Amino acid sequence: MPEGPELHLASLFVNRVCNGVVFTGAVEKSEVSKSPDVPFTCDAYRVSATSRGKEVRLTLTPIKTNSDDKPPKRAGAKAEQNQEPMDVVIRFGMSGFFRFTPENELPKHAHLRFYTCEEPRRVLSFVDTRRFGSWQPNGTWQPDRGPCIMFEYESFRENVLSNLADKAFDRPICEVMLNQKYFSGIGNYLRAEILYRLNIPPFTKARNVLEALKSQKEDDEKTAVKGELEARSGKKGVTDSAPDLQTDGDPDLLSLCHTVPLEVVKMGGKGYDPEKADYSAFKAWLQCYYVDGMQSIRDHNGRTMWFTGDPGPLAPKVTKSPKAKKRLKKEDHDYTDTKKGAKKKHTETSTKESKVSKAANGTKTPTVQKRVSRRRSITKAPKSTQEEQVNHSKENAKPKGRRKSSTSVAQSQASRAKRTRGSKSTPEEPSTPQINNTGMRRRKSSSATEPQRRGCRATRGSVRQST
């Protein structure tokens, strides 16, 4: 996320590329942006920029031109012209920056565009890939933001030390440093670098860290007379707008909040410049933020804090590094998507192989062999044979109740034969069930007894007629 130094570098970039360039027409906004339209239209105007904390203010200043030198009007331009300057305050969000390109090379995510009056035209555009940035036409600096850490250092220091009774300072110092009401311009990497240089545990109570600086404030008040004498002698002191490093005395937390951002600004284009995207000098400058060997945990706001040593008494309970957590989550995700599926596939393959090997070695259980052979015989045999085999399988199924012995089965069949009217048992009718070639018991077909039953019916009918 761009912080105070990056926004100041962005303002310097706008002033450099727009120096002597005349813009014309209306300010255009992309269709997907949710920020308001900029109602500014002028035949000729200039653009300049200033920064304060995490805000950049673009000033659109109309210029007077002769009637012969007026640039041609663009199609669809508004007839009403702005005669007064307009300030557009821009906040960069997570990924905002400025680009100055030819019109045919307009960036993809250019959400606010200012066109020049030259041919071929060029465009100053505010690019924001994630669209977290915003702008406000006719805007001013937000009142809830404190003095700038770089260019309003004395006011910044006074604002912090005079409001230590605020409940905001009950929180850890690393979280208070992101509060733009008191630390306007400080962001994630700046707080890590400042606390690392002073060896302050990031999750120490902010009031405990800053109360020690009150005594230093009293000493500064005692030396006010000395400063007046130096001013009378013609020596120039440090003003709020001067970007000079404060090197007098031992550095403390508030002084490093002023000097460390200015170190990034002094790197210029070799530092955090989105136009060149060369971060080698900036990465070499970092001592703690995203440096190998450092620890990192998420604060209570979900922001990653980089540090070394003891985190402090107010550290969150979950002290696991977010970087390690992300890597672990990725490994778990890969495990569930690939390794688990591979394991399942391996299990199915091994089960099939074990079945094939058992079949080859003849190690299958008898029950399984019977079922397999029975299914194969039913599918391959003719339809009539299939029906007989199905009947055999039903007859041989285990009854739900108590199983009868073979002797009781034979006796029941014999008693059935005796109860048949008009029928006589013959030696040809066996009293015991037959056994087929497969060793399975089956009942005798009823085709042999059908003629006898028909005869019995006929005899009964004849007897009735004779009677």
C-alpha positions as a Markdown table, in Angstrom:
| # | Residue | x | y | z |
|---|---|---|---|---|
| 1 | Met | 0.0 | 0.0 | 0.0 |
| 2 | Pro | 1.5 | 3.4 | -0.9 |
| 3 | Glu | 2.4 | 5.4 | 2.2 |
| 4 | Gly | 3.5 | 9.0 | 2.9 |
| 5 | Pro | 6.8 | 8.8 | 0.9 |
| 6 | Glu | 5.2 | 7.2 | -2.1 |
| 7 | Leu | 2.5 | 9.8 | -2.3 |
| 8 | His | 5.0 | 12.5 | -2.0 |
| 9 | Leu | 7.1 | 10.9 | -4.8 |
| 10 | Ala | 3.8 | 10.7 | -6.9 |
| 11 | Ser | 3.3 | 14.5 | -6.4 |
| 12 | Leu | 6.9 | 15.1 | -7.5 |
| 13 | Phe | 6.3 | 12.9 | -10.6 |
| 14 | Val | 3.2 | 14.9 | -11.6 |
| 15 | Asn | 5.0 | 18.2 | -11.2 |
| 16 | Arg | 7.9 | 17.0 | -13.3 |
| 17 | Val | 6.0 | 15.6 | -16.2 |
| 18 | Cys | 3.3 | 18.3 | -16.3 |
| 19 | Asn | 5.8 | 21.2 | -16.1 |
| 20 | Gly | 4.9 | 23.5 | -19.1 |
| 21 | Val | 2.2 | 21.1 | -20.4 |
| 22 | Val | -1.2 | 22.5 | -21.3 |
| 23 | Phe | -4.2 | 20.3 | -20.8 |
| 24 | Thr | -7.6 | 20.8 | -22.4 |
| 25 | Gly | -11.2 | 19.5 | -22.5 |
| 26 | Ala | -13.1 | 17.7 | -19.8 |
| 27 | Val | -11.7 | 15.4 | -17.1 |
| 28 | Glu | -12.8 | 11.9 | -17.9 |
| 29 | Lys | -13.7 | 9.1 | -15.5 |
| 30 | Ser | -13.8 | 5.4 | -16.3 |
| 31 | Glu | -17.2 | 3.7 | -16.4 |
| 32 | Val | -16.4 | 1.1 | -13.8 |
| 33 | Ser | -15.2 | 3.6 | -11.1 |
| 34 | Lys | -17.5 | 4.4 | -8.3 |
| 35 | Ser | -15.9 | 7.7 | -7.4 |
| 36 | Pro | -17.7 | 10.9 | -8.4 |
| 37 | Asp | -17.3 | 12.7 | -11.7 |
| 38 | Val | -15.0 | 15.7 | -11.9 |
| 39 | Pro | -17.1 | 18.6 | -13.3 |
| 40 | Phe | -14.2 | 20.5 | -14.8 |
| 41 | Thr | -14.0 | 21.6 | -18.5 |
| 42 | Cys | -11.6 | 24.1 | -19.8 |
| 43 | Asp | -9.9 | 24.9 | -23.1 |
| 44 | Ala | -6.5 | 25.3 | -21.5 |
| 45 | Tyr | -5.4 | 24.5 | -17.9 |
| 46 | Arg | -2.3 | 23.3 | -16.0 |
| 47 | Val | -2.0 | 20.5 | -13.5 |
| 48 | Ser | 0.1 | 20.7 | -10.3 |
| 49 | Ala | 0.3 | 18.4 | -7.2 |
| 50 | Thr | 1.1 | 18.5 | -3.5 |
| 51 | Ser | 1.0 | 15.8 | -0.9 |
| 52 | Arg | 0.2 | 15.6 | 2.8 |
| 53 | Gly | 0.3 | 12.3 | 4.6 |
| 54 | Lys | -1.6 | 9.7 | 2.5 |
| 55 | Glu | -3.3 | 12.2 | 0.3 |
| 56 | Val | -2.4 | 14.0 | -2.9 |
| 57 | Arg | -4.1 | 17.2 | -4.1 |
| 58 | Leu | -4.2 | 17.9 | -7.8 |
| 59 | Thr | -4.8 | 21.6 | -8.6 |
| 60 | Leu | -6.4 | 22.3 | -12.0 |
| 61 | Thr | -5.6 | 26.0 | -12.9 |
| 62 | Pro | -7.2 | 27.5 | -16.1 |
| 63 | Ile | -4.9 | 29.7 | -18.2 |
| 64 | Lys | -5.8 | 32.5 | -20.6 |
| 65 | Thr | -5.1 | 32.0 | -24.3 |
| 66 | Asn | -5.5 | 34.1 | -27.4 |
| 67 | Ser | -8.4 | 33.3 | -29.7 |
| 68 | Asp | -6.0 | 32.2 | -32.4 |
| 69 | Asp | -4.1 | 29.9 | -30.0 |
| 70 | Lys | -7.1 | 28.1 | -28.7 |
| 71 | Pro | -6.9 | 24.3 | -29.1 |
| 72 | Pro | -9.6 | 22.6 | -31.1 |
| 73 | Lys | -12.6 | 21.5 | -29.1 |
| 74 | Arg | -13.0 | 17.8 | -28.6 |
| 75 | Ala | -16.2 | 16.1 | -29.7 |
| 76 | Gly | -18.8 | 16.1 | -27.0 |
| 77 | Ala | -17.0 | 18.8 | -24.9 |
| 78 | Lys | -19.2 | 20.9 | -22.6 |
| 79 | Ala | -19.9 | 24.5 | -23.6 |
| 80 | Glu | -19.6 | 25.7 | -20.1 |
| 81 | Gln | -16.0 | 26.5 | -19.1 |
| 82 | Asn | -14.5 | 26.5 | -15.7 |
| 83 | Gln | -12.8 | 29.8 | -14.9 |
| 84 | Glu | -11.8 | 29.1 | -11.3 |
| 85 | Pro | -9.1 | 26.5 | -10.2 |
| 86 | Met | -10.4 | 23.2 | -8.8 |
| 87 | Asp | -8.7 | 21.0 | -6.3 |
| 88 | Val | -9.1 | 17.2 | -6.6 |
| 89 | Val | -8.0 | 15.3 | -3.5 |
| 90 | Ile | -6.9 | 11.8 | -4.3 |
| 91 | Arg | -6.3 | 8.9 | -1.9 |
| 92 | Phe | -4.4 | 6.0 | -3.5 |
| 93 | Gly | -5.9 | 3.0 | -1.6 |
| 94 | Met | -3.9 | -0.2 | -2.1 |
| 95 | Ser | -2.4 | 0.2 | -5.5 |
| 96 | Gly | -2.9 | 3.7 | -6.9 |
| 97 | Phe | -0.3 | 5.7 | -8.8 |
| 98 | Phe | 0.0 | 8.2 | -11.7 |
| 99 | Arg | 1.1 | 7.5 | -15.3 |
| 100 | Phe | 1.8 | 9.9 | -18.2 |
| 101 | Thr | 1.6 | 8.1 | -21.5 |
| 102 | Pro | 0.5 | 8.7 | -25.1 |
| 103 | Glu | -3.2 | 8.3 | -25.7 |
| 104 | Asn | -2.7 | 5.1 | -27.7 |
| 105 | Glu | -0.8 | 3.6 | -24.7 |
| 106 | Leu | -3.4 | 4.3 | -22.1 |
| 107 | Pro | -3.1 | 1.9 | -19.1 |
| 108 | Lys | -5.9 | -0.6 | -18.6 |
| 109 | His | -7.0 | 0.6 | -15.2 |
| 110 | Ala | -6.8 | 4.3 | -15.8 |
| 111 | His | -9.8 | 5.5 | -13.9 |
| 112 | Leu | -9.2 | 9.3 | -14.0 |
| 113 | Arg | -7.8 | 10.9 | -17.1 |
| 114 | Phe | -6.5 | 14.4 | -18.1 |
| 115 | Tyr | -5.8 | 15.0 | -21.8 |
| 116 | Thr | -3.2 | 17.4 | -23.2 |
| 117 | Cys | -4.0 | 19.8 | -26.2 |
| 118 | Glu | -1.0 | 18.7 | -28.3 |
| 119 | Glu | -1.0 | 16.3 | -31.2 |
| 120 | Pro | -0.6 | 13.4 | -30.7 |
| 121 | Arg | -2.2 | 13.8 | -27.4 |
| 122 | Arg | -0.9 | 12.5 | -24.1 |
| 123 | Val | -2.8 | 11.5 | -21.0 |
| 124 | Leu | -2.1 | 12.0 | -17.3 |
| 125 | Ser | -4.0 | 9.1 | -15.7 |
| 126 | Phe | -4.6 | 7.9 | -12.2 |
| 127 | Val | -4.2 | 4.1 | -12.3 |
| 128 | Asp | -5.7 | 1.9 | -9.7 |
| 129 | Thr | -5.8 | -1.8 | -10.4 |
| 130 | Arg | -7.8 | -2.8 | -7.2 |
| 131 | Arg | -10.1 | 0.2 | -7.3 |
| 132 | Phe | -9.6 | 0.9 | -3.6 |
| 133 | Gly | -8.5 | 4.5 | -4.3 |
| 134 | Ser | -10.9 | 7.4 | -4.4 |
| 135 | Trp | -11.0 | 11.1 | -5.2 |
| 136 | Gln | -13.0 | 14.1 | -4.2 |
| 137 | Pro | -13.6 | 17.1 | -6.6 |
| 138 | Asn | -13.5 | 20.5 | -4.8 |
| 139 | Gly | -12.0 | 18.6 | -1.9 |
| 140 | Thr | -9.8 | 19.5 | 1.0 |
| 141 | Trp | -7.5 | 17.6 | 3.3 |
| 142 | Gln | -9.5 | 15.3 | 5.5 |
| 143 | Pro | -10.0 | 17.0 | 8.9 |
| 144 | Asp | -9.6 | 13.7 | 10.8 |
| 145 | Arg | -6.0 | 13.3 | 9.6 |
| 146 | Gly | -3.2 | 14.7 | 11.7 |
| 147 | Pro | -0.3 | 16.8 | 10.6 |
| 148 | Cys | 2.1 | 15.3 | 8.1 |
| 149 | Ile | 5.0 | 13.4 | 9.6 |
| 150 | Met | 7.4 | 14.7 | 6.9 |
| 151 | Phe | 6.5 | 18.3 | 6.4 |
| 152 | Glu | 4.7 | 19.3 | 9.6 |
| 153 | Tyr | 7.0 | 17.6 | 12.1 |
| 154 | Glu | 6.7 | 20.0 | 15.0 |
| 155 | Ser | 2.9 | 20.0 | 14.7 |
| 156 | Phe | 2.9 | 16.2 | 14.4 |
| 157 | Arg | 5.0 | 15.8 | 17.6 |
| 158 | Glu | 2.8 | 18.3 | 19.5 |
| 159 | Asn | -0.4 | 16.5 | 18.4 |
| 160 | Val | 0.8 | 13.2 | 19.7 |
| 161 | Leu | 2.3 | 14.2 | 23.0 |
| 162 | Ser | -0.6 | 16.4 | 23.9 |
| 163 | Asn | -3.2 | 13.7 | 23.4 |
| 164 | Leu | -1.7 | 10.8 | 25.2 |
| 165 | Ala | -4.8 | 10.6 | 27.5 |
| 166 | Asp | -6.8 | 9.5 | 24.4 |
| 167 | Lys | -8.0 | 5.9 | 24.7 |
| 168 | Ala | -6.4 | 5.2 | 21.3 |
| 169 | Phe | -3.0 | 5.0 | 23.1 |
| 170 | Asp | -4.2 | 2.0 | 25.2 |
| 171 | Arg | -3.6 | -0.1 | 22.1 |
| 172 | Pro | -0.2 | -1.6 | 21.1 |
| 173 | Ile | 2.2 | 0.9 | 19.6 |
| 174 | Cys | 2.4 | -0.9 | 16.3 |
| 175 | Glu | -1.4 | -0.5 | 15.8 |
| 176 | Val | -1.5 | 3.2 | 17.0 |
| 177 | Met | 1.2 | 4.0 | 14.4 |
| 178 | Leu | -1.4 | 3.2 | 11.7 |
| 179 | Asn | -3.9 | 5.7 | 13.1 |
| 180 | Gln | -3.8 | 8.5 | 10.6 |
| 181 | Lys | -5.3 | 10.9 | 13.2 |
| 182 | Tyr | -1.9 | 11.0 | 15.0 |
| 183 | Phe | 0.6 | 9.4 | 12.5 |
| 184 | Ser | -0.5 | 10.7 | 9.2 |
| 185 | Gly | 1.6 | 9.1 | 6.5 |
| 186 | Ile | 2.9 | 6.0 | 8.4 |
| 187 | Gly | 2.0 | 2.6 | 6.9 |
| 188 | Asn | 2.9 | -1.0 | 7.3 |
| 189 | Tyr | 6.5 | -1.1 | 6.2 |
| 190 | Leu | 7.4 | 2.3 | 7.9 |
| 191 | Arg | 6.2 | 1.1 | 11.4 |
| 192 | Ala | 8.2 | -2.1 | 11.1 |
| 193 | Glu | 11.4 | -0.2 | 10.2 |
| 194 | Ile | 11.0 | 2.4 | 12.9 |
| 195 | Leu | 10.3 | 0.0 | 15.7 |
| 196 | Tyr | 13.1 | -2.3 | 14.6 |
| 197 | Arg | 15.7 | 0.5 | 14.7 |
| 198 | Leu | 14.7 | 1.4 | 18.2 |
| 199 | Asn | 14.3 | -2.2 | 19.3 |
| 200 | Ile | 10.8 | -1.6 | 20.7 |
| 201 | Pro | 8.5 | -4.6 | 21.0 |
| 202 | Pro | 5.7 | -3.9 | 18.6 |
| 203 | Phe | 2.9 | -5.0 | 21.0 |
| 204 | Thr | 3.9 | -2.7 | 23.9 |
| 205 | Lys | 1.3 | -0.3 | 25.2 |
| 206 | Ala | 1.6 | 2.9 | 23.2 |
| 207 | Arg | 1.2 | 5.2 | 26.1 |
| 208 | Asn | 4.1 | 3.5 | 28.0 |
| 209 | Val | 6.4 | 4.2 | 25.0 |
| 210 | Leu | 5.4 | 7.8 | 24.4 |
| 211 | Glu | 5.1 | 9.1 | 28.0 |
| 212 | Ala | 8.9 | 9.0 | 28.3 |
| 213 | Leu | 9.0 | 11.6 | 25.6 |
| 214 | Lys | 7.1 | 14.2 | 27.7 |
| 215 | Ser | 10.2 | 15.0 | 29.7 |
| 216 | Gln | 12.0 | 15.6 | 26.4 |
| 217 | Lys | 9.2 | 18.0 | 25.5 |
| 218 | Glu | 9.8 | 20.0 | 28.7 |
| 219 | Asp | 13.5 | 20.2 | 28.0 |
| 220 | Asp | 12.7 | 21.6 | 24.6 |
| 221 | Glu | 10.5 | 24.3 | 26.1 |
| 222 | Lys | 13.4 | 25.3 | 28.3 |
| 223 | Thr | 15.5 | 25.8 | 25.3 |
| 224 | Ala | 13.0 | 28.0 | 23.6 |
| 225 | Val | 14.9 | 31.1 | 24.7 |
| 226 | Lys | 18.0 | 29.8 | 23.1 |
| 227 | Gly | 16.1 | 29.3 | 19.8 |
| 228 | Glu | 14.8 | 32.9 | 19.9 |
| 229 | Leu | 18.4 | 34.1 | 20.3 |
| 230 | Glu | 19.5 | 32.0 | 17.3 |
| 231 | Ala | 16.6 | 33.4 | 15.3 |
| 232 | Arg | 17.6 | 37.0 | 16.2 |
| 233 | Ser | 21.2 | 36.3 | 15.1 |
| 234 | Gly | 20.0 | 35.3 | 11.6 |
| 235 | Lys | 20.2 | 31.5 | 11.9 |
| 236 | Lys | 17.3 | 29.7 | 10.2 |
| 237 | Gly | 15.7 | 26.9 | 12.1 |
| 238 | Val | 13.8 | 24.0 | 10.8 |
| 239 | Thr | 10.3 | 24.8 | 9.5 |
| 240 | Asp | 7.3 | 22.6 | 9.1 |
| 241 | Ser | 7.7 | 22.6 | 5.3 |
| 242 | Ala | 11.4 | 21.8 | 5.2 |
| 243 | Pro | 12.2 | 18.2 | 4.4 |
| 244 | Asp | 15.5 | 18.2 | 6.3 |
| 245 | Leu | 16.4 | 15.4 | 8.6 |
| 246 | Gln | 16.2 | 16.1 | 12.3 |
| 247 | Thr | 19.5 | 14.8 | 13.6 |
| 248 | Asp | 19.9 | 16.8 | 16.8 |
| 249 | Gly | 20.1 | 14.6 | 19.9 |
| 250 | Asp | 19.4 | 10.8 | 20.2 |
| 251 | Pro | 16.6 | 9.7 | 17.9 |
| 252 | Asp | 13.3 | 8.7 | 19.4 |
| 253 | Leu | 10.1 | 7.2 | 18.1 |
| 254 | Leu | 8.6 | 10.5 | 16.9 |
| 255 | Ser | 11.8 | 11.7 | 15.3 |
| 256 | Leu | 12.3 | 8.5 | 13.4 |
| 257 | Cys | 8.7 | 8.9 | 12.1 |
| 258 | His | 10.0 | 12.0 | 10.5 |
| 259 | Thr | 13.5 | 10.9 | 9.3 |
| 260 | Val | 12.8 | 7.4 | 8.1 |
| 261 | Pro | 10.2 | 8.4 | 5.5 |
| 262 | Leu | 12.5 | 11.2 | 4.2 |
| 263 | Glu | 15.2 | 8.5 | 3.6 |
| 264 | Val | 12.8 | 6.9 | 1.2 |
| 265 | Val | 12.0 | 10.2 | -0.5 |
| 266 | Lys | 15.7 | 10.9 | -1.0 |
| 267 | Met | 16.1 | 7.7 | -2.9 |
| 268 | Gly | 13.8 | 9.3 | -5.5 |
| 269 | Gly | 13.2 | 7.3 | -8.7 |
| 270 | Lys | 15.6 | 4.5 | -7.5 |
| 271 | Gly | 13.2 | 3.7 | -4.7 |
| 272 | Tyr | 9.5 | 3.1 | -4.8 |
| 273 | Asp | 8.8 | 4.4 | -8.3 |
| 274 | Pro | 5.8 | 2.6 | -10.0 |
| 275 | Glu | 6.7 | 4.0 | -13.4 |
| 276 | Lys | 10.0 | 2.0 | -13.6 |
| 277 | Ala | 9.0 | -0.7 | -11.2 |
| 278 | Asp | 12.6 | -1.1 | -10.0 |
| 279 | Tyr | 12.5 | -1.9 | -6.3 |
| 280 | Ser | 16.1 | -3.1 | -6.0 |
| 281 | Ala | 17.3 | 0.0 | -4.1 |
| 282 | Phe | 14.2 | 0.0 | -1.9 |
| 283 | Lys | 14.6 | -3.7 | -1.0 |
| 284 | Ala | 18.2 | -3.1 | -0.2 |
| 285 | Trp | 17.2 | -0.3 | 2.1 |
| 286 | Leu | 14.7 | -2.4 | 4.1 |
| 287 | Gln | 16.1 | -3.8 | 7.4 |
| 288 | Cys | 13.1 | -5.6 | 8.8 |
| 289 | Tyr | 10.0 | -5.5 | 6.6 |
| 290 | Tyr | 9.8 | -8.8 | 4.6 |
| 291 | Val | 13.4 | -9.5 | 5.4 |
| 292 | Asp | 14.5 | -13.2 | 5.8 |
| 293 | Gly | 15.0 | -14.2 | 9.4 |
| 294 | Met | 12.4 | -11.8 | 10.8 |
| 295 | Gln | 9.2 | -12.8 | 12.5 |
| 296 | Ser | 5.8 | -11.8 | 11.5 |
| 297 | Ile | 2.3 | -12.0 | 13.1 |
| 298 | Arg | -1.0 | -10.4 | 12.4 |
| 299 | Asp | -2.1 | -7.6 | 14.7 |
| 300 | His | -5.6 | -7.2 | 16.0 |
| 301 | Asn | -6.6 | -5.4 | 12.8 |
| 302 | Gly | -5.4 | -8.2 | 10.6 |
| 303 | Arg | -2.3 | -6.3 | 9.3 |
| 304 | Thr | 1.0 | -8.1 | 9.2 |
| 305 | Met | 3.6 | -6.9 | 11.6 |
| 306 | Trp | 7.3 | -7.7 | 11.0 |
| 307 | Phe | 9.7 | -7.7 | 14.0 |
| 308 | Thr | 12.4 | -9.5 | 15.8 |
| 309 | Gly | 12.7 | -10.7 | 19.4 |
| 310 | Asp | 9.9 | -10.4 | 21.9 |
| 311 | Pro | 6.6 | -9.2 | 20.4 |
| 312 | Gly | 5.4 | -7.6 | 23.6 |
| 313 | Pro | 2.8 | -8.2 | 26.3 |
| 314 | Leu | -0.2 | -7.2 | 24.1 |
| 315 | Ala | 0.6 | -9.6 | 21.3 |
| 316 | Pro | -2.4 | -11.6 | 19.9 |
| 317 | Lys | -2.9 | -15.1 | 21.2 |
| 318 | Val | -2.3 | -16.6 | 17.8 |
| 319 | Thr | 1.5 | -16.0 | 17.3 |
| 320 | Lys | 1.9 | -18.1 | 14.2 |
| 321 | Ser | 3.5 | -16.3 | 11.3 |
| 322 | Pro | 0.9 | -15.4 | 8.6 |
| 323 | Lys | 3.5 | -16.3 | 6.0 |
| 324 | Ala | 4.0 | -19.7 | 7.4 |
| 325 | Lys | 0.2 | -20.0 | 7.8 |
| 326 | Lys | -0.3 | -19.2 | 4.2 |
| 327 | Arg | 2.3 | -21.7 | 3.1 |
| 328 | Leu | 0.7 | -24.4 | 5.4 |
| 329 | Lys | -2.7 | -23.7 | 4.0 |
| 330 | Lys | -1.4 | -24.0 | 0.5 |
| 331 | Glu | 0.2 | -27.4 | 1.4 |
| 332 | Asp | -3.1 | -28.6 | 3.0 |
| 333 | His | -5.0 | -27.4 | -0.1 |
| 334 | Asp | -2.6 | -29.3 | -2.4 |
| 335 | Tyr | -2.8 | -32.3 | -0.2 |
| 336 | Thr | -6.6 | -32.5 | -0.4 |
| 337 | Asp | -6.7 | -31.9 | -4.1 |
| 338 | Thr | -3.8 | -34.2 | -5.3 |
| 339 | Lys | -2.4 | -36.4 | -2.6 |
| 340 | Lys | -5.7 | -37.5 | -1.2 |
| 341 | Gly | -7.0 | -38.3 | -4.6 |
| 342 | Ala | -3.9 | -40.2 | -5.5 |
| 343 | Lys | -4.2 | -42.2 | -2.3 |
| 344 | Lys | -7.8 | -43.1 | -3.1 |
| 345 | Lys | -6.8 | -44.1 | -6.6 |
| 346 | His | -4.0 | -46.2 | -5.2 |
| 347 | Thr | -6.3 | -47.9 | -2.8 |
| 348 | Glu | -8.8 | -48.8 | -5.6 |
| 349 | Thr | -5.9 | -50.1 | -7.8 |
| 350 | Ser | -4.5 | -52.2 | -4.9 |
| 351 | Thr | -7.9 | -53.7 | -4.2 |
| 352 | Lys | -8.4 | -54.7 | -7.8 |
| 353 | Glu | -4.9 | -56.2 | -7.9 |
| 354 | Ser | -5.5 | -58.1 | -4.7 |
| 355 | Lys | -8.8 | -59.6 | -6.1 |
| 356 | Val | -7.1 | -60.6 | -9.3 |
| 357 | Ser | -4.2 | -62.2 | -7.4 |
| 358 | Lys | -6.6 | -64.1 | -5.1 |
| 359 | Ala | -8.6 | -65.4 | -8.1 |
| 360 | Ala | -5.4 | -66.5 | -9.8 |
| 361 | Asn | -4.1 | -68.3 | -6.6 |
| 362 | Gly | -7.5 | -69.8 | -5.8 |
| 363 | Thr | -7.6 | -68.1 | -2.4 |
| 364 | Lys | -11.2 | -66.8 | -2.8 |
| 365 | Thr | -13.7 | -67.9 | -0.2 |
| 366 | Pro | -16.2 | -70.6 | -1.2 |
| 367 | Thr | -19.1 | -68.3 | -0.9 |
| 368 | Val | -17.6 | -65.8 | -3.2 |
| 369 | Gln | -16.8 | -68.5 | -5.7 |
| 370 | Lys | -20.4 | -69.8 | -5.6 |
| 371 | Arg | -21.8 | -66.4 | -6.2 |
| 372 | Val | -19.5 | -65.6 | -9.1 |
| 373 | Ser | -20.1 | -68.9 | -10.8 |
| 374 | Arg | -23.8 | -68.7 | -10.3 |
| 375 | Arg | -24.0 | -65.2 | -11.8 |
| 376 | Arg | -21.8 | -66.2 | -14.8 |
| 377 | Ser | -23.9 | -69.3 | -15.5 |
| 378 | Ile | -27.1 | -67.4 | -15.3 |
| 379 | Thr | -26.0 | -64.7 | -17.8 |
| 380 | Lys | -24.5 | -67.2 | -20.2 |
| 381 | Ala | -27.1 | -70.0 | -20.1 |
| 382 | Pro | -30.4 | -70.0 | -22.2 |
| 383 | Lys | -33.5 | -68.4 | -20.9 |
| 384 | Ser | -35.1 | -71.6 | -19.7 |
| 385 | Thr | -32.0 | -72.7 | -17.9 |
| 386 | Gln | -31.7 | -69.3 | -16.3 |
| 387 | Glu | -35.2 | -69.6 | -14.9 |
| 388 | Glu | -34.4 | -73.0 | -13.4 |
| 389 | Gln | -31.2 | -71.8 | -11.9 |
| 390 | Val | -32.9 | -68.8 | -10.4 |
| 391 | Asn | -35.5 | -71.2 | -8.9 |
| 392 | His | -32.8 | -73.4 | -7.5 |
| 393 | Ser | -31.1 | -70.4 | -5.9 |
| 394 | Lys | -34.4 | -69.3 | -4.3 |
| 395 | Glu | -35.0 | -72.7 | -2.9 |
| 396 | Asn | -31.5 | -73.0 | -1.5 |
| 397 | Ala | -31.6 | -69.6 | 0.1 |
| 398 | Lys | -31.3 | -69.7 | 3.9 |
| 399 | Pro | -34.8 | -69.4 | 5.6 |
| 400 | Lys | -35.3 | -66.6 | 8.1 |
| 401 | Gly | -36.4 | -69.0 | 10.8 |
| 402 | Arg | -34.9 | -72.2 | 12.1 |
| 403 | Arg | -33.3 | -74.5 | 9.5 |
| 404 | Lys | -34.9 | -77.9 | 9.1 |
| 405 | Ser | -32.8 | -81.1 | 8.8 |
| 406 | Ser | -32.9 | -83.3 | 5.7 |
| 407 | Thr | -34.8 | -86.0 | 7.6 |
| 408 | Ser | -37.6 | -83.7 | 8.5 |
| 409 | Val | -37.8 | -82.5 | 4.9 |
| 410 | Ala | -38.2 | -86.1 | 3.7 |
| 411 | Gln | -40.9 | -86.9 | 6.3 |
| 412 | Ser | -42.9 | -83.9 | 5.4 |
| 413 | Gln | -42.8 | -84.8 | 1.7 |
| 414 | Ala | -43.9 | -88.4 | 2.5 |
| 415 | Ser | -46.8 | -87.2 | 4.6 |
| 416 | Arg | -47.9 | -84.9 | 1.7 |
| 417 | Ala | -47.9 | -87.9 | -0.7 |
| 418 | Lys | -50.1 | -89.9 | 1.7 |
| 419 | Arg | -52.7 | -87.1 | 2.1 |
| 420 | Thr | -53.3 | -87.1 | -1.7 |
| 421 | Arg | -56.7 | -88.6 | -2.3 |
| 422 | Gly | -56.9 | -91.5 | -4.7 |
| 423 | Ser | -53.2 | -91.8 | -5.1 |
| 424 | Lys | -51.0 | -94.7 | -4.1 |
| 425 | Ser | -47.3 | -94.5 | -3.4 |
| 426 | Thr | -45.4 | -96.4 | -5.9 |
| 427 | Pro | -41.8 | -97.6 | -5.7 |
| 428 | Glu | -41.0 | -95.2 | -8.6 |
| 429 | Glu | -41.8 | -92.2 | -6.3 |
| 430 | Pro | -38.8 | -91.7 | -4.1 |
| 431 | Ser | -39.6 | -90.4 | -0.6 |
| 432 | Thr | -36.4 | -88.5 | -0.4 |
| 433 | Pro | -35.5 | -85.4 | -2.5 |
| 434 | Gln | -33.2 | -86.0 | -5.5 |
| 435 | Ile | -29.7 | -84.6 | -5.6 |
| 436 | Asn | -28.4 | -83.1 | -8.8 |
| 437 | Asn | -24.9 | -83.3 | -10.2 |
| 438 | Thr | -23.9 | -80.0 | -8.5 |
| 439 | Gly | -24.6 | -81.5 | -5.1 |
| 440 | Met | -27.6 | -79.2 | -4.5 |
| 441 | Arg | -30.9 | -80.5 | -3.2 |
| 442 | Arg | -34.0 | -79.8 | -5.2 |
| 443 | Arg | -37.6 | -81.0 | -5.2 |
| 444 | Lys | -38.9 | -83.4 | -7.7 |
| 445 | Ser | -40.7 | -82.0 | -10.6 |
| 446 | Ser | -44.4 | -82.1 | -10.4 |
| 447 | Ser | -44.9 | -83.4 | -13.9 |
| 448 | Ala | -44.8 | -87.1 | -12.7 |
| 449 | Thr | -47.7 | -86.6 | -10.3 |
| 450 | Glu | -49.9 | -84.5 | -12.6 |
| 451 | Pro | -51.5 | -87.6 | -14.4 |
| 452 | Gln | -52.4 | -89.3 | -11.1 |
| 453 | Arg | -54.1 | -86.1 | -9.8 |
| 454 | Arg | -56.1 | -85.8 | -13.0 |
| 455 | Gly | -57.1 | -89.4 | -12.7 |
| 456 | Cys | -58.3 | -88.9 | -9.2 |
| 457 | Arg | -60.4 | -86.0 | -10.3 |
| 458 | Ala | -61.9 | -88.0 | -13.1 |
| 459 | Thr | -62.7 | -90.9 | -10.7 |
| 460 | Arg | -64.4 | -88.6 | -8.3 |
| 461 | Gly | -66.5 | -87.2 | -11.1 |
| 462 | Ser | -67.5 | -90.6 | -12.4 |
| 463 | Val | -68.5 | -91.8 | -9.0 |
| 464 | Arg | -70.8 | -88.8 | -8.6 |
| 465 | Gln | -72.4 | -89.4 | -12.0 |
| 466 | Ser | -73.1 | -93.0 | -11.2 |
| 467 | Thr | -74.6 | -92.1 | -7.9 |
